[in-house]
């Protein structure tokens, strides 16, 4: 996470230096900051997804996607207890803002 922030700051600094030479500081800085923010969010979402999948390694049928810190769990589980535990595991991962469950209980 610190590396992402450092890279973002370096990008902004480089953009400001280049922009000062061309006279378009505001537009370039805005674009650099927007790109850095999107990259940081995507990287964080990927890390969240990876952590949850690793924690649910024994539940391969559960799909995990993360967008802007919002996790969606999908798939069929054998019982409500398994679904509840998956939601709890996902909620406990740092950076998760919300967990949405699209889990269904498989009929026997």
PDB file as gemmi writes it, atoms N, CA and C in Angstrom:
CRYST1    1.000    1.000    1.000  90.00  90.00  90.00 P 1                      
ATOM      1  N   UNK A   1       0.832  -1.184   0.000  1.00  0.00           N  
ATOM      2  CA  UNK A   1       0.000   0.000   0.000  1.00  0.00           C  
ATOM      3  C   UNK A   1       0.878   1.250   0.000  1.00  0.00           C  
ATOM      4  N   UNK A   2       1.937   1.233   0.795  1.00  0.00           N  
ATOM      5  CA  UNK A   2       2.837   2.385   0.849  1.00  0.00           C  
ATOM      6  C   UNK A   2       3.512   2.575  -0.500  1.00  0.00           C  
ATOM      7  N   UNK A   3       3.856   1.482  -1.183  1.00  0.00           N  
ATOM      8  CA  UNK A   3       4.487   1.567  -2.492  1.00  0.00           C  
ATOM      9  C   UNK A   3       3.553   2.237  -3.488  1.00  0.00           C  
ATOM     10  N   UNK A   4       2.286   1.904  -3.461  1.00  0.00           N  
ATOM     11  CA  UNK A   4       1.313   2.499  -4.362  1.00  0.00           C  
ATOM     12  C   UNK A   4       1.222   3.998  -4.134  1.00  0.00           C  
ATOM     13  N   UNK A   5       1.179   4.422  -2.870  1.00  0.00           N  
ATOM     14  CA  UNK A   5       1.103   5.846  -2.556  1.00  0.00           C  
ATOM     15  C   UNK A   5       2.367   6.561  -2.993  1.00  0.00           C  
ATOM     16  N   UNK A   6       3.530   5.933  -2.792  1.00  0.00           N  
ATOM     17  CA  UNK A   6       4.788   6.527  -3.201  1.00  0.00           C  
ATOM     18  C   UNK A   6       4.824   6.692  -4.714  1.00  0.00           C  
ATOM     19  N   UNK A   7       4.406   5.678  -5.437  1.00  0.00           N  
ATOM     20  CA  UNK A   7       4.375   5.751  -6.901  1.00  0.00           C  
ATOM     21  C   UNK A   7       3.432   6.857  -7.354  1.00  0.00           C  
ATOM     22  N   UNK A   8       2.281   6.965  -6.708  1.00  0.00           N  
ATOM     23  CA  UNK A   8       1.326   8.007  -7.061  1.00  0.00           C  
ATOM     24  C   UNK A   8       1.929   9.389  -6.839  1.00  0.00           C  
ATOM     25  N   UNK A   9       2.609   9.565  -5.726  1.00  0.00           N  
ATOM     26  CA  UNK A   9       3.239  10.861  -5.440  1.00  0.00           C  
ATOM     27  C   UNK A   9       4.342  11.175  -6.432  1.00  0.00           C  
ATOM     28  N   UNK A  10       5.126  10.168  -6.781  1.00  0.00           N  
ATOM     29  CA  UNK A  10       6.179  10.378  -7.770  1.00  0.00           C  
ATOM     30  C   UNK A  10       5.602  10.741  -9.130  1.00  0.00           C  
ATOM     31  N   UNK A  11       4.495  10.091  -9.501  1.00  0.00           N  
ATOM     32  CA  UNK A  11       3.829  10.432 -10.757  1.00  0.00           C  
ATOM     33  C   UNK A  11       3.347  11.876 -10.757  1.00  0.00           C  
ATOM     34  N   UNK A  12       2.762  12.295  -9.665  1.00  0.00           N  
ATOM     35  CA  UNK A  12       2.274  13.671  -9.565  1.00  0.00           C  
ATOM     36  C   UNK A  12       3.440  14.646  -9.628  1.00  0.00           C  
ATOM     37  N   UNK A  13       4.521  14.350  -8.919  1.00  0.00           N  
ATOM     38  CA  UNK A  13       5.687  15.237  -8.929  1.00  0.00           C  
ATOM     39  C   UNK A  13       6.276  15.337 -10.333  1.00  0.00           C  
ATOM     40  N   UNK A  14       6.385  14.209 -11.014  1.00  0.00           N  
ATOM     41  CA  UNK A  14       6.921  14.216 -12.373  1.00  0.00           C  
ATOM     42  C   UNK A  14       6.008  14.986 -13.313  1.00  0.00           C  
ATOM     43  N   UNK A  15       4.725  14.831 -13.141  1.00  0.00           N  
ATOM     44  CA  UNK A  15       3.757  15.539 -13.978  1.00  0.00           C  
ATOM     45  C   UNK A  15       3.835  17.042 -13.736  1.00  0.00           C  
ATOM     46  N   UNK A  16       3.953  17.444 -12.467  1.00  0.00           N  
ATOM     47  CA  UNK A  16       4.060  18.866 -12.154  1.00  0.00           C  
ATOM     48  C   UNK A  16       5.312  19.476 -12.767  1.00  0.00           C  
ATOM     49  N   UNK A  17       6.411  18.747 -12.724  1.00  0.00           N  
ATOM     50  CA  UNK A  17       7.649  19.235 -13.307  1.00  0.00           C  
ATOM     51  C   UNK A  17       7.501  19.404 -14.808  1.00  0.00           C  
ATOM     52  N   UNK A  18       6.933  18.392 -15.455  1.00  0.00           N  
ATOM     53  CA  UNK A  18       6.739  18.463 -16.905  1.00  0.00           C  
ATOM     54  C   UNK A  18       5.727  19.546 -17.268  1.00  0.00           C  
ATOM     55  N   UNK A  19       4.687  19.669 -16.471  1.00  0.00           N  
ATOM     56  CA  UNK A  19       3.641  20.646 -16.755  1.00  0.00           C  
ATOM     57  C   UNK A  19       4.147  22.068 -16.602  1.00  0.00           C  
ATOM     58  N   UNK A  20       5.025  22.285 -15.648  1.00  0.00           N  
ATOM     59  CA  UNK A  20       5.573  23.619 -15.451  1.00  0.00           C  
ATOM     60  C   UNK A  20       6.319  24.075 -16.694  1.00  0.00           C  
ATOM     61  N   UNK A  21       6.961  23.138 -17.369  1.00  0.00           N  
ATOM     62  CA  UNK A  21       7.698  23.468 -18.588  1.00  0.00           C  
ATOM     63  C   UNK A  21       6.757  23.747 -19.760  1.00  0.00           C  
ATOM     64  N   UNK A  22       5.575  23.150 -19.766  1.00  0.00           N  
ATOM     65  CA  UNK A  22       4.658  23.326 -20.894  1.00  0.00           C  
ATOM     66  C   UNK A  22       3.501  24.262 -20.588  1.00  0.00           C  
ATOM     67  N   UNK A  23       3.298  24.617 -19.317  1.00  0.00           N  
ATOM     68  CA  UNK A  23       2.244  25.553 -18.957  1.00  0.00           C  
ATOM     69  C   UNK A  23       0.869  24.930 -18.796  1.00  0.00           C  
ATOM     70  N   UNK A  24       0.773  23.615 -18.674  1.00  0.00           N  
ATOM     71  CA  UNK A  24      -0.521  22.944 -18.524  1.00  0.00           C  
ATOM     72  C   UNK A  24      -0.572  22.172 -17.209  1.00  0.00           C  
ATOM     73  N   UNK A  25      -0.121  22.804 -16.141  1.00  0.00           N  
ATOM     74  CA  UNK A  25       0.015  22.122 -14.853  1.00  0.00           C  
ATOM     75  C   UNK A  25      -1.295  21.552 -14.339  1.00  0.00           C  
ATOM     76  N   UNK A  26      -2.353  22.312 -14.372  1.00  0.00           N  
ATOM     77  CA  UNK A  26      -3.602  21.872 -13.771  1.00  0.00           C  
ATOM     78  C   UNK A  26      -4.158  20.633 -14.445  1.00  0.00           C  
ATOM     79  N   UNK A  27      -4.284  20.641 -15.755  1.00  0.00           N  
ATOM     80  CA  UNK A  27      -4.878  19.510 -16.481  1.00  0.00           C  
ATOM     81  C   UNK A  27      -4.049  18.244 -16.321  1.00  0.00           C  
ATOM     82  N   UNK A  28      -2.753  18.365 -16.400  1.00  0.00           N  
ATOM     83  CA  UNK A  28      -1.901  17.181 -16.291  1.00  0.00           C  
ATOM     84  C   UNK A  28      -1.882  16.635 -14.866  1.00  0.00           C  
ATOM     85  N   UNK A  29      -1.869  17.527 -13.882  1.00  0.00           N  
ATOM     86  CA  UNK A  29      -1.879  17.078 -12.494  1.00  0.00           C  
ATOM     87  C   UNK A  29      -3.175  16.339 -12.197  1.00  0.00           C  
ATOM     88  N   UNK A  30      -4.284  16.909 -12.662  1.00  0.00           N  
ATOM     89  CA  UNK A  30      -5.592  16.283 -12.457  1.00  0.00           C  
ATOM     90  C   UNK A  30      -5.621  14.882 -13.076  1.00  0.00           C  
ATOM     91  N   UNK A  31      -5.120  14.758 -14.292  1.00  0.00           N  
ATOM     92  CA  UNK A  31      -5.107  13.465 -14.976  1.00  0.00           C  
ATOM     93  C   UNK A  31      -4.202  12.466 -14.252  1.00  0.00           C  
ATOM     94  N   UNK A  32      -3.043  12.923 -13.797  1.00  0.00           N  
ATOM     95  CA  UNK A  32      -2.116  12.028 -13.103  1.00  0.00           C  
ATOM     96  C   UNK A  32      -2.710  11.539 -11.791  1.00  0.00           C  
ATOM     97  N   UNK A  33      -3.350  12.430 -11.065  1.00  0.00           N  
ATOM     98  CA  UNK A  33      -3.944  12.037  -9.793  1.00  0.00           C  
ATOM     99  C   UNK A  33      -5.109  11.079 -10.003  1.00  0.00           C  
ATOM    100  N   UNK A  34      -5.921  11.297 -11.015  1.00  0.00           N  
ATOM    101  CA  UNK A  34      -7.043  10.397 -11.295  1.00  0.00           C  
ATOM    102  C   UNK A  34      -6.532   9.015 -11.664  1.00  0.00           C  
ATOM    103  N   UNK A  35      -5.513   8.942 -12.503  1.00  0.00           N  
ATOM    104  CA  UNK A  35      -4.943   7.656 -12.896  1.00  0.00           C  
ATOM    105  C   UNK A  35      -4.315   6.928 -11.732  1.00  0.00           C  
ATOM    106  N   UNK A  36      -3.608   7.671 -10.883  1.00  0.00           N  
ATOM    107  CA  UNK A  36      -2.975   7.064  -9.711  1.00  0.00           C  
ATOM    108  C   UNK A  36      -4.024   6.530  -8.750  1.00  0.00           C  
ATOM    109  N   UNK A  37      -5.115   7.250  -8.572  1.00  0.00           N  
ATOM    110  CA  UNK A  37      -6.179   6.799  -7.671  1.00  0.00           C  
ATOM    111  C   UNK A  37      -6.824   5.527  -8.195  1.00  0.00           C  
ATOM    112  N   UNK A  38      -7.092   5.447  -9.484  1.00  0.00           N  
ATOM    113  CA  UNK A  38      -7.705   4.251 -10.064  1.00  0.00           C  
ATOM    114  C   UNK A  38      -6.775   3.057  -9.928  1.00  0.00           C  
ATOM    115  N   UNK A  39      -5.499   3.259 -10.169  1.00  0.00           N  
ATOM    116  CA  UNK A  39      -4.527   2.172 -10.059  1.00  0.00           C  
ATOM    117  C   UNK A  39      -4.450   1.678  -8.624  1.00  0.00           C  
ATOM    118  N   UNK A  40      -4.432   2.601  -7.663  1.00  0.00           N  
ATOM    119  CA  UNK A  40      -4.367   2.227  -6.253  1.00  0.00           C  
ATOM    120  C   UNK A  40      -5.585   1.449  -5.817  1.00  0.00           C  
ATOM    121  N   UNK A  41      -6.752   1.862  -6.280  1.00  0.00           N  
ATOM    122  CA  UNK A  41      -7.997   1.187  -5.924  1.00  0.00           C  
ATOM    123  C   UNK A  41      -8.023  -0.219  -6.512  1.00  0.00           C  
ATOM    124  N   UNK A  42      -7.631  -0.339  -7.772  1.00  0.00           N  
ATOM    125  CA  UNK A  42      -7.626  -1.655  -8.418  1.00  0.00           C  
ATOM    126  C   UNK A  42      -6.666  -2.603  -7.712  1.00  0.00           C  
ATOM    127  N   UNK A  43      -5.504  -2.088  -7.354  1.00  0.00           N  
ATOM    128  CA  UNK A  43      -4.514  -2.907  -6.656  1.00  0.00           C  
ATOM    129  C   UNK A  43      -5.044  -3.339  -5.300  1.00  0.00           C  
ATOM    130  N   UNK A  44      -5.682  -2.428  -4.576  1.00  0.00           N  
ATOM    131  CA  UNK A  44      -6.248  -2.750  -3.270  1.00  0.00           C  
ATOM    132  C   UNK A  44      -7.375  -3.778  -3.410  1.00  0.00           C  
ATOM    133  N   UNK A  45      -8.229  -3.603  -4.419  1.00  0.00           N  
ATOM    134  CA  UNK A  45      -9.311  -4.560  -4.654  1.00  0.00           C  
ATOM    135  C   UNK A  45      -8.757  -5.948  -4.961  1.00  0.00           C  
ATOM    136  N   UNK A  46      -7.708  -6.010  -5.758  1.00  0.00           N  
ATOM    137  CA  UNK A  46      -7.084  -7.298  -6.074  1.00  0.00           C  
ATOM    138  C   UNK A  46      -6.527  -7.967  -4.814  1.00  0.00           C  
ATOM    139  N   UNK A  47      -5.920  -7.161  -3.948  1.00  0.00           N  
ATOM    140  CA  UNK A  47      -5.357  -7.702  -2.707  1.00  0.00           C  
ATOM    141  C   UNK A  47      -6.469  -8.219  -1.799  1.00  0.00           C  
ATOM    142  N   UNK A  48      -7.563  -7.468  -1.709  1.00  0.00           N  
ATOM    143  CA  UNK A  48      -8.696  -7.901  -0.886  1.00  0.00           C  
ATOM    144  C   UNK A  48      -9.243  -9.225  -1.410  1.00  0.00           C  
ATOM    145  N   UNK A  49      -9.462  -9.302  -2.719  1.00  0.00           N  
ATOM    146  CA  UNK A  49      -9.990 -10.517  -3.334  1.00  0.00           C  
ATOM    147  C   UNK A  49      -9.069 -11.702  -3.059  1.00  0.00           C  
ATOM    148  N   UNK A  50      -7.771 -11.498  -3.217  1.00  0.00           N  
ATOM    149  CA  UNK A  50      -6.800 -12.578  -2.980  1.00  0.00           C  
ATOM    150  C   UNK A  50      -6.832 -13.070  -1.543  1.00  0.00           C  
ATOM    151  N   UNK A  51      -6.912 -12.131  -0.590  1.00  0.00           N  
ATOM    152  CA  UNK A  51      -6.942 -12.520   0.826  1.00  0.00           C  
ATOM    153  C   UNK A  51      -8.195 -13.328   1.152  1.00  0.00           C  
ATOM    154  N   UNK A  52      -9.318 -12.897   0.611  1.00  0.00           N  
ATOM    155  CA  UNK A  52     -10.570 -13.613   0.885  1.00  0.00           C  
ATOM    156  C   UNK A  52     -10.535 -14.997   0.249  1.00  0.00           C  
ATOM    157  N   UNK A  53     -10.087 -15.089  -1.000  1.00  0.00           N  
ATOM    158  CA  UNK A  53     -10.008 -16.390  -1.673  1.00  0.00           C  
ATOM    159  C   UNK A  53      -9.079 -17.337  -0.922  1.00  0.00           C  
ATOM    160  N   UNK A  54      -7.972 -16.815  -0.409  1.00  0.00           N  
ATOM    161  CA  UNK A  54      -7.042 -17.657   0.351  1.00  0.00           C  
ATOM    162  C   UNK A  54      -7.705 -18.164   1.638  1.00  0.00           C  
ATOM    163  N   UNK A  55      -8.472 -17.292   2.276  1.00  0.00           N  
ATOM    164  CA  UNK A  55      -9.155 -17.695   3.507  1.00  0.00           C  
ATOM    165  C   UNK A  55     -10.282 -18.686   3.246  1.00  0.00           C  
ATOM    166  N   UNK A  56     -10.834 -18.644   2.041  1.00  0.00           N  
ATOM    167  CA  UNK A  56     -11.930 -19.555   1.671  1.00  0.00           C  
ATOM    168  C   UNK A  56     -11.443 -20.652   0.723  1.00  0.00           C  
ATOM    169  N   UNK A  57     -10.174 -21.004   0.824  1.00  0.00           N  
ATOM    170  CA  UNK A  57      -9.574 -21.970  -0.095  1.00  0.00           C  
ATOM    171  C   UNK A  57     -10.309 -23.306  -0.114  1.00  0.00           C  
ATOM    172  N   UNK A  58     -10.913 -23.677   1.011  1.00  0.00           N  
ATOM    173  CA  UNK A  58     -11.633 -24.953   1.069  1.00  0.00           C  
ATOM    174  C   UNK A  58     -13.055 -24.828   0.496  1.00  0.00           C  
ATOM    175  N   UNK A  59     -13.453 -23.632   0.115  1.00  0.00           N  
ATOM    176  CA  UNK A  59     -14.785 -23.389  -0.458  1.00  0.00           C  
ATOM    177  C   UNK A  59     -14.643 -22.878  -1.899  1.00  0.00           C  
ATOM    178  N   UNK A  60     -14.136 -23.723  -2.760  1.00  0.00           N  
ATOM    179  CA  UNK A  60     -13.849 -23.350  -4.156  1.00  0.00           C  
ATOM    180  C   UNK A  60     -15.084 -22.886  -4.925  1.00  0.00           C  
ATOM    181  N   UNK A  61     -16.260 -23.284  -4.476  1.00  0.00           N  
ATOM    182  CA  UNK A  61     -17.493 -22.929  -5.181  1.00  0.00           C  
ATOM    183  C   UNK A  61     -17.920 -21.481  -4.929  1.00  0.00           C  
ATOM    184  N   UNK A  62     -17.261 -20.809  -3.995  1.00  0.00           N  
ATOM    185  CA  UNK A  62     -17.603 -19.417  -3.694  1.00  0.00           C  
ATOM    186  C   UNK A  62     -16.756 -18.488  -4.555  1.00  0.00           C  
ATOM    187  N   UNK A  63     -17.451 -17.685  -5.359  1.00  0.00           N  
ATOM    188  CA  UNK A  63     -16.775 -16.689  -6.174  1.00  0.00           C  
ATOM    189  C   UNK A  63     -16.629 -15.393  -5.391  1.00  0.00           C  
ATOM    190  N   UNK A  64     -15.515 -14.687  -5.622  1.00  0.00           N  
ATOM    191  CA  UNK A  64     -15.254 -13.440  -4.908  1.00  0.00           C  
ATOM    192  C   UNK A  64     -14.852 -12.371  -5.910  1.00  0.00           C  
ATOM    193  N   UNK A  65     -15.552 -11.237  -5.878  1.00  0.00           N  
ATOM    194  CA  UNK A  65     -15.144 -10.073  -6.671  1.00  0.00           C  
ATOM    195  C   UNK A  65     -15.158  -8.860  -5.756  1.00  0.00           C  
ATOM    196  N   UNK A  66     -14.267  -7.913  -6.033  1.00  0.00           N  
ATOM    197  CA  UNK A  66     -14.181  -6.706  -5.224  1.00  0.00           C  
ATOM    198  C   UNK A  66     -14.093  -5.495  -6.132  1.00  0.00           C  
ATOM    199  N   UNK A  67     -14.916  -4.499  -5.859  1.00  0.00           N  
ATOM    200  CA  UNK A  67     -14.889  -3.241  -6.590  1.00  0.00           C  
ATOM    201  C   UNK A  67     -15.009  -2.105  -5.586  1.00  0.00           C  
ATOM    202  N   UNK A  68     -13.997  -1.248  -5.563  1.00  0.00           N  
ATOM    203  CA  UNK A  68     -13.968  -0.112  -4.636  1.00  0.00           C  
ATOM    204  C   UNK A  68     -14.212  -0.537  -3.187  1.00  0.00           C  
ATOM    205  N   UNK A  69     -13.653  -1.673  -2.790  1.00  0.00           N  
ATOM    206  CA  UNK A  69     -13.779  -2.149  -1.420  1.00  0.00           C  
ATOM    207  C   UNK A  69     -15.070  -2.886  -1.105  1.00  0.00           C  
ATOM    208  N   UNK A  70     -15.962  -2.992  -2.091  1.00  0.00           N  
ATOM    209  CA  UNK A  70     -17.224  -3.711  -1.906  1.00  0.00           C  
ATOM    210  C   UNK A  70     -17.044  -5.129  -2.455  1.00  0.00           C  
ATOM    211  N   UNK A  71     -17.209  -6.104  -1.592  1.00  0.00           N  
ATOM    212  CA  UNK A  71     -16.997  -7.507  -1.948  1.00  0.00           C  
ATOM    213  C   UNK A  71     -18.336  -8.156  -2.268  1.00  0.00           C  
ATOM    214  N   UNK A  72     -18.363  -8.925  -3.355  1.00  0.00           N  
ATOM    215  CA  UNK A  72     -19.550  -9.705  -3.708  1.00  0.00           C  
ATOM    216  C   UNK A  72     -19.160 -11.177  -3.664  1.00  0.00           C  
ATOM    217  N   UNK A  73     -19.883 -11.931  -2.846  1.00  0.00           N  
ATOM    218  CA  UNK A  73     -19.695 -13.384  -2.764  1.00  0.00           C  
ATOM    219  C   UNK A  73     -20.815 -14.033  -3.559  1.00  0.00           C  
ATOM    220  N   UNK A  74     -20.451 -14.982  -4.407  1.00  0.00           N  
ATOM    221  CA  UNK A  74     -21.463 -15.651  -5.228  1.00  0.00           C  
ATOM    222  C   UNK A  74     -21.194 -17.149  -5.277  1.00  0.00           C  
ATOM    223  N   UNK A  75     -22.235 -17.886  -5.647  1.00  0.00           N  
ATOM    224  CA  UNK A  75     -22.102 -19.332  -5.776  1.00  0.00           C  
ATOM    225  C   UNK A  75     -23.066 -20.066  -4.858  1.00  0.00           C  
ATOM    226  N   UNK A  76     -22.996 -21.373  -4.911  1.00  0.00           N  
ATOM    227  CA  UNK A  76     -23.869 -22.222  -4.095  1.00  0.00           C  
ATOM    228  C   UNK A  76     -23.050 -22.852  -2.973  1.00  0.00           C  
ATOM    229  N   UNK A  77     -23.596 -22.792  -1.764  1.00  0.00           N  
ATOM    230  CA  UNK A  77     -22.943 -23.390  -0.605  1.00  0.00           C  
ATOM    231  C   UNK A  77     -23.819 -24.506  -0.055  1.00  0.00           C  
ATOM    232  N   UNK A  78     -23.225 -25.403   0.705  1.00  0.00           N  
ATOM    233  CA  UNK A  78     -23.955 -26.562   1.225  1.00  0.00           C  
ATOM    234  C   UNK A  78     -24.918 -26.208   2.350  1.00  0.00           C  
ATOM    235  N   UNK A  79     -24.625 -25.125   3.089  1.00  0.00           N  
ATOM    236  CA  UNK A  79     -25.501 -24.762   4.218  1.00  0.00           C  
ATOM    237  C   UNK A  79     -25.415 -23.268   4.492  1.00  0.00           C  
ATOM    238  N   UNK A  80     -26.378 -22.776   5.243  1.00  0.00           N  
ATOM    239  CA  UNK A  80     -26.352 -21.361   5.615  1.00  0.00           C  
ATOM    240  C   UNK A  80     -25.170 -21.053   6.529  1.00  0.00           C  
ATOM    241  N   UNK A  81     -24.749 -22.040   7.327  1.00  0.00           N  
ATOM    242  CA  UNK A  81     -23.592 -21.835   8.203  1.00  0.00           C  
ATOM    243  C   UNK A  81     -22.337 -21.536   7.390  1.00  0.00           C  
ATOM    244  N   UNK A  82     -22.150 -22.256   6.302  1.00  0.00           N  
ATOM    245  CA  UNK A  82     -20.984 -22.030   5.442  1.00  0.00           C  
ATOM    246  C   UNK A  82     -21.063 -20.639   4.818  1.00  0.00           C  
ATOM    247  N   UNK A  83     -22.241 -20.251   4.371  1.00  0.00           N  
ATOM    248  CA  UNK A  83     -22.434 -18.922   3.803  1.00  0.00           C  
ATOM    249  C   UNK A  83     -22.164 -17.824   4.817  1.00  0.00           C  
ATOM    250  N   UNK A  84     -22.652 -18.013   6.027  1.00  0.00           N  
ATOM    251  CA  UNK A  84     -22.446 -17.034   7.097  1.00  0.00           C  
ATOM    252  C   UNK A  84     -20.966 -16.896   7.422  1.00  0.00           C  
ATOM    253  N   UNK A  85     -20.252 -18.026   7.493  1.00  0.00           N  
ATOM    254  CA  UNK A  85     -18.816 -17.979   7.775  1.00  0.00           C  
ATOM    255  C   UNK A  85     -18.062 -17.266   6.656  1.00  0.00           C  
ATOM    256  N   UNK A  86     -18.461 -17.496   5.415  1.00  0.00           N  
ATOM    257  CA  UNK A  86     -17.813 -16.831   4.281  1.00  0.00           C  
ATOM    258  C   UNK A  86     -18.002 -15.319   4.376  1.00  0.00           C  
ATOM    259  N   UNK A  87     -19.178 -14.883   4.745  1.00  0.00           N  
ATOM    260  CA  UNK A  87     -19.461 -13.454   4.905  1.00  0.00           C  
ATOM    261  C   UNK A  87     -18.611 -12.878   6.037  1.00  0.00           C  
ATOM    262  N   UNK A  88     -18.498 -13.608   7.136  1.00  0.00           N  
ATOM    263  CA  UNK A  88     -17.699 -13.151   8.270  1.00  0.00           C  
ATOM    264  C   UNK A  88     -16.224 -13.048   7.895  1.00  0.00           C  
ATOM    265  N   UNK A  89     -15.731 -14.041   7.159  1.00  0.00           N  
ATOM    266  CA  UNK A  89     -14.329 -14.034   6.724  1.00  0.00           C  
ATOM    267  C   UNK A  89     -14.071 -12.814   5.845  1.00  0.00           C  
ATOM    268  N   UNK A  90     -14.956 -12.579   4.877  1.00  0.00           N  
ATOM    269  CA  UNK A  90     -14.789 -11.446   3.966  1.00  0.00           C  
ATOM    270  C   UNK A  90     -14.852 -10.121   4.717  1.00  0.00           C  
ATOM    271  N   UNK A  91     -15.758 -10.013   5.658  1.00  0.00           N  
ATOM    272  CA  UNK A  91     -15.923  -8.771   6.431  1.00  0.00           C  
ATOM    273  C   UNK A  91     -14.702  -8.441   7.270  1.00  0.00           C  
ATOM    274  N   UNK A  92     -13.962  -9.451   7.675  1.00  0.00           N  
ATOM    275  CA  UNK A  92     -12.810  -9.253   8.557  1.00  0.00           C  
ATOM    276  C   UNK A  92     -11.554  -8.788   7.831  1.00  0.00           C  
ATOM    277  N   UNK A  93     -11.548  -8.831   6.507  1.00  0.00           N  
ATOM    278  CA  UNK A  93     -10.357  -8.440   5.746  1.00  0.00           C  
ATOM    279  C   UNK A  93     -10.232  -6.918   5.731  1.00  0.00           C  
ATOM    280  N   UNK A  94      -9.054  -6.398   6.077  1.00  0.00           N  
ATOM    281  CA  UNK A  94      -8.852  -4.944   6.069  1.00  0.00           C  
ATOM    282  C   UNK A  94      -9.109  -4.350   4.683  1.00  0.00           C  
ATOM    283  N   UNK A  95      -9.788  -3.229   4.645  1.00  0.00           N  
ATOM    284  CA  UNK A  95     -10.080  -2.553   3.381  1.00  0.00           C  
ATOM    285  C   UNK A  95     -11.465  -2.843   2.840  1.00  0.00           C  
ATOM    286  N   UNK A  96     -12.132  -3.837   3.407  1.00  0.00           N  
ATOM    287  CA  UNK A  96     -13.483  -4.184   2.954  1.00  0.00           C  
ATOM    288  C   UNK A  96     -14.469  -3.177   3.537  1.00  0.00           C  
ATOM    289  N   UNK A  97     -15.222  -2.523   2.660  1.00  0.00           N  
ATOM    290  CA  UNK A  97     -16.212  -1.539   3.090  1.00  0.00           C  
ATOM    291  C   UNK A  97     -17.578  -2.180   3.300  1.00  0.00           C  
ATOM    292  N   UNK A  98     -17.873  -3.182   2.469  1.00  0.00           N  
ATOM    293  CA  UNK A  98     -19.185  -3.833   2.511  1.00  0.00           C  
ATOM    294  C   UNK A  98     -19.071  -5.210   1.881  1.00  0.00           C  
ATOM    295  N   UNK A  99     -19.888  -6.145   2.348  1.00  0.00           N  
ATOM    296  CA  UNK A  99     -19.949  -7.480   1.750  1.00  0.00           C  
ATOM    297  C   UNK A  99     -21.380  -7.714   1.285  1.00  0.00           C  
ATOM    298  N   UNK A 100     -21.517  -8.018   0.007  1.00  0.00           N  
ATOM    299  CA  UNK A 100     -22.819  -8.345  -0.552  1.00  0.00           C  
ATOM    300  C   UNK A 100     -22.838  -9.841  -0.845  1.00  0.00           C  
ATOM    301  N   UNK A 101     -23.872 -10.513  -0.408  1.00  0.00           N  
ATOM    302  CA  UNK A 101     -23.959 -11.953  -0.610  1.00  0.00           C  
ATOM    303  C   UNK A 101     -24.959 -12.297  -1.699  1.00  0.00           C  
ATOM    304  N   UNK A 102     -24.472 -13.004  -2.691  1.00  0.00           N  
ATOM    305  CA  UNK A 102     -25.330 -13.587  -3.718  1.00  0.00           C  
ATOM    306  C   UNK A 102     -25.247 -15.105  -3.610  1.00  0.00           C  
ATOM    307  N   UNK A 103     -24.921 -15.576  -2.411  1.00  0.00           N  
ATOM    308  CA  UNK A 103     -24.796 -17.002  -2.152  1.00  0.00           C  
ATOM    309  C   UNK A 103     -26.166 -17.647  -2.057  1.00  0.00           C  
ATOM    310  N   UNK A 104     -26.245 -18.856  -2.568  1.00  0.00           N  
ATOM    311  CA  UNK A 104     -27.480 -19.644  -2.439  1.00  0.00           C  
ATOM    312  C   UNK A 104     -27.130 -20.953  -1.765  1.00  0.00           C  
ATOM    313  N   UNK A 105     -28.105 -21.528  -1.090  1.00  0.00           N  
ATOM    314  CA  UNK A 105     -27.901 -22.813  -0.444  1.00  0.00           C  
ATOM    315  C   UNK A 105     -28.320 -23.891  -1.440  1.00  0.00           C  
ATOM    316  N   UNK A 106     -27.388 -24.780  -1.749  1.00  0.00           N  
ATOM    317  CA  UNK A 106     -27.654 -25.847  -2.713  1.00  0.00           C  
ATOM    318  C   UNK A 106     -28.648 -26.832  -2.129  1.00  0.00           C  
ATOM    319  N   UNK A 107     -29.590 -27.231  -2.940  1.00  0.00           N  
ATOM    320  CA  UNK A 107     -30.566 -28.209  -2.469  1.00  0.00           C  
ATOM    321  C   UNK A 107     -29.951 -29.601  -2.526  1.00  0.00           C  
ATOM    322  N   UNK A 108     -30.380 -30.459  -1.603  1.00  0.00           N  
ATOM    323  CA  UNK A 108     -29.810 -31.803  -1.522  1.00  0.00           C  
ATOM    324  C   UNK A 108     -30.660 -32.792  -2.230  1.00  0.00           C  
TER     325      UNK A 108                                                      
END                                                                             
